Amino acid sequence: MSRRCELTGVGPMVGHNVSHSNIKSKRRFLPALSPATLQSDALGQSFRLRITNAALRTLDFRGGLDAFLIKAKDEELSPRALKIKRQVKAKLAEQAPAA
């Protein structure tokens, strides 16, 4: 299972452990991923995604999963999130002429 956020695309970064004697050894900084169940208002269903804690805060700030996905770039999203984004866009386009 890849250690990549499904919404923001954040993955592991590389850096150094630096000892007191200034010896540098390679290390990996892993993203703080947590499984989250997110509710889509447009589709009326929930989705289970592995996202970073920062992405969860961003979701709250932007006003939910639908608003986040519409603003998000396609390159950053995972294939699952991209599929959800397409469904949300189709549903919103369907509702717009009716209103």
Contacts in CASP RR format, 6 or more apart in sequence:
PFRMAT RR
TARGET T0000
AUTHOR 0000-0000-0000
METHOD contacts of the structure
MODEL  1
MSRRCELTGVGPMVGHNVSHSNIKSKRRFLPALSPATLQSDALGQSFRLR
ITNAALRTLDFRGGLDAFLIKAKDEELSPRALKIKRQVKAKLAEQAPAA
1 50 0 8 1.000
3 11 0 8 1.000
3 12 0 8 1.000
3 30 0 8 1.000
3 31 0 8 1.000
3 33 0 8 1.000
4 10 0 8 1.000
4 11 0 8 1.000
4 31 0 8 1.000
4 78 0 8 1.000
5 11 0 8 1.000
5 31 0 8 1.000
5 33 0 8 1.000
5 50 0 8 1.000
5 51 0 8 1.000
5 52 0 8 1.000
5 55 0 8 1.000
6 49 0 8 1.000
6 50 0 8 1.000
6 51 0 8 1.000
6 77 0 8 1.000
6 78 0 8 1.000
6 80 0 8 1.000
6 81 0 8 1.000
7 49 0 8 1.000
7 51 0 8 1.000
7 55 0 8 1.000
7 59 0 8 1.000
7 68 0 8 1.000
7 69 0 8 1.000
7 72 0 8 1.000
7 76 0 8 1.000
7 77 0 8 1.000
7 78 0 8 1.000
7 81 0 8 1.000
8 51 0 8 1.000
8 52 0 8 1.000
8 54 0 8 1.000
8 55 0 8 1.000
8 58 0 8 1.000
8 72 0 8 1.000
8 76 0 8 1.000
9 76 0 8 1.000
9 77 0 8 1.000
9 78 0 8 1.000
10 31 0 8 1.000
10 52 0 8 1.000
10 54 0 8 1.000
10 55 0 8 1.000
11 30 0 8 1.000
11 31 0 8 1.000
12 28 0 8 1.000
12 29 0 8 1.000
12 30 0 8 1.000
12 31 0 8 1.000
13 28 0 8 1.000
13 29 0 8 1.000
14 26 0 8 1.000
14 27 0 8 1.000
14 28 0 8 1.000
14 29 0 8 1.000
15 26 0 8 1.000
15 27 0 8 1.000
15 28 0 8 1.000
15 29 0 8 1.000
16 24 0 8 1.000
16 25 0 8 1.000
16 26 0 8 1.000
16 27 0 8 1.000
17 24 0 8 1.000
17 25 0 8 1.000
17 26 0 8 1.000
17 27 0 8 1.000
18 24 0 8 1.000
19 25 0 8 1.000
31 52 0 8 1.000
32 52 0 8 1.000
32 53 0 8 1.000
32 54 0 8 1.000
33 50 0 8 1.000
33 51 0 8 1.000
33 52 0 8 1.000
34 50 0 8 1.000
34 51 0 8 1.000
34 52 0 8 1.000
34 53 0 8 1.000
34 56 0 8 1.000
35 48 0 8 1.000
35 49 0 8 1.000
35 50 0 8 1.000
36 48 0 8 1.000
36 49 0 8 1.000
36 50 0 8 1.000
36 51 0 8 1.000
36 56 0 8 1.000
37 46 0 8 1.000
37 47 0 8 1.000
37 48 0 8 1.000
38 46 0 8 1.000
38 47 0 8 1.000
38 48 0 8 1.000
38 49 0 8 1.000
38 59 0 8 1.000
38 64 0 8 1.000
38 65 0 8 1.000
39 45 0 8 1.000
39 46 0 8 1.000
39 65 0 8 1.000
40 46 0 8 1.000
40 47 0 8 1.000
40 65 0 8 1.000
40 66 0 8 1.000
40 84 0 8 1.000
40 88 0 8 1.000
41 64 0 8 1.000
41 65 0 8 1.000
41 66 0 8 1.000
42 66 0 8 1.000
42 88 0 8 1.000
42 91 0 8 1.000
42 92 0 8 1.000
42 95 0 8 1.000
43 84 0 8 1.000
43 87 0 8 1.000
43 88 0 8 1.000
43 91 0 8 1.000
47 65 0 8 1.000
47 80 0 8 1.000
47 84 0 8 1.000
49 78 0 8 1.000
49 80 0 8 1.000
49 81 0 8 1.000
51 59 0 8 1.000
58 68 0 8 1.000
59 65 0 8 1.000
59 68 0 8 1.000
62 68 0 8 1.000
62 71 0 8 1.000
65 84 0 8 1.000
65 88 0 8 1.000
66 88 0 8 1.000
66 92 0 8 1.000
69 77 0 8 1.000
69 81 0 8 1.000
69 84 0 8 1.000
69 85 0 8 1.000
69 88 0 8 1.000
70 85 0 8 1.000
70 88 0 8 1.000
70 89 0 8 1.000
70 92 0 8 1.000
72 81 0 8 1.000
72 85 0 8 1.000
74 82 0 8 1.000
74 85 0 8 1.000
77 85 0 8 1.000
END
